[in-house]
């Protein structure tokens, strides 16, 4: 059974940084495209970044240069590094993977950017 568990969120001041983690079980992250999404209060869930099995990273325009998606195959974990955090980055961040036609999500980790 595929499970994704996010961690690393918290309260951070504007301009700060965080590294979010997504620990996966039931699949090998190196074999799949992994994604990070976020959902701000009152908004729909939106894609932030993806990382293909071949290691190609893709970002939505509004996070380019500040967000970095990466993975540690030995730990079967995907990361999202967020720099220069802004109040508008406040959201629940979710890890996602599609496996054999099924879409899997973690429960999310809350990032709050506030002074």
N, C-alpha and C positions, 0 to 999 in steps of 0.2 A: 504494500500500500504506500502510495506516494504521500509524503508529508513534508511541508515546508514550515520552518519556524524562524520568524524574524526576531531580531533583537538589535539593541544599540541606540534606540531612540531616546529622547529626553528633552529637557528644557535647555536651550542654548541661546546665548545672546546674539544679536545681529552681528555678522562678520565672523562668527565662529565656524567650527567644523565638526562633523560627525562621521563616523563610519558605521553603516548599517550592515548587519550580517543576515544571511539567509542560509540556515543549515538544512540540508536536504537529506531525506532518507527514502528508500524505496526506488531510487533511480540514481544514475550516475550523471552528475551535472555536466561533465565534460562531453556527454553525448547529445545534449539537447541545447536548444536556444532558451536561455533564461532571461526573465524580464523583471524590471522593477516598475511598479505603478505607484501612484499616490492619489489620495482622495482628501481634498480639503473640505472643511465644514460647509455644507450646502451645495457642494459641487459634485460632478460626476467623477468617477475614477478615471485617471488619465495615465497614459504611458509616459514613462520617464526615460528609460534606457533598456536596451537589450544587448545580450552577449551571445553570439552564435557558438556552436560547438567548435568551430574553427578559430574562435578567439576574436572574431570581428565585433567591435562595439559600435552601437548606433545610439544616438541621442536625439531627443527632441530639441528643437532650436532654442527654447528658452532655458535649457540647462547646460548647453554646450560651454565648455570651458570651466564649469564649476563642479560638475558631477563626473565621477569616474566609476564605471562598473568593471569588476574584475572577479576572478574566481581562484580558489585554491583547490585543485583537484584532489590533493591528498586529504584535505579536510571535507571534501564534498560540500563546499560552502561558496556562496556567491556574495560579493560585497558591493556596497554602494557608498563611495566616499563623496561627501558633500562639503564643499568649501564655500566661503563667503556667504554664509546663510543669510537669507532675507526673511522678513516676517511673512511674506507670501509663500514661502516654502513650508509653512506650517500645514501639516497634513498627517494622515496615517499612510505609512509607506508599506506596500505589499510586494511580496515576491510571487512570481508566476512562472508556470511551465505548462506546456502542452505535451501530453504523452498519449500516443495512440488515440487521438481524437478527443481525449478528455482534458479539460482545463483545470489546473490545480492552483489553489491560492493558499497562502498562509493567513494567519489571523491579523497580521499587520503589527507595525510598531509606530508609536506616535512620536512625531517630531514637532516640538513647539519652539518657535523662534520669537523671543520677546526679551525686551530689556526690563 
